[in-house]
Amino acid sequence: MKSWVDEVKKAAWSQPADIKAQYRCASILKNRRVVFNIKGNDYRLVVSVAYRFQAIYVEFIGTHAEYDLIDAETVEMEP
């Protein structure tokens, strides 16, 4: 995760294609959502991307099994 965070801090994504160019295995969803496979797909990270503001919002992080129980297009991080 730390490596991913370091890479994303340096990224300048202005559209989904920019993410796919850097992370070919990322899944682009509706509502500016992106799913990343972490640690060989053991974990899934769902983020919402605000391209205009160059901001990433973590909506979900969990195991692949936990991911299978959520709707990645609507899930939100619990406070």
Beta strands, then each sheet from edge to edge (+ up, - down):
strand 1: 27-28
strand 2: 33-38
strand 3: 43-50
strand 4: 55-63
sheet 1: 1+ 2- 3+ 4-
end
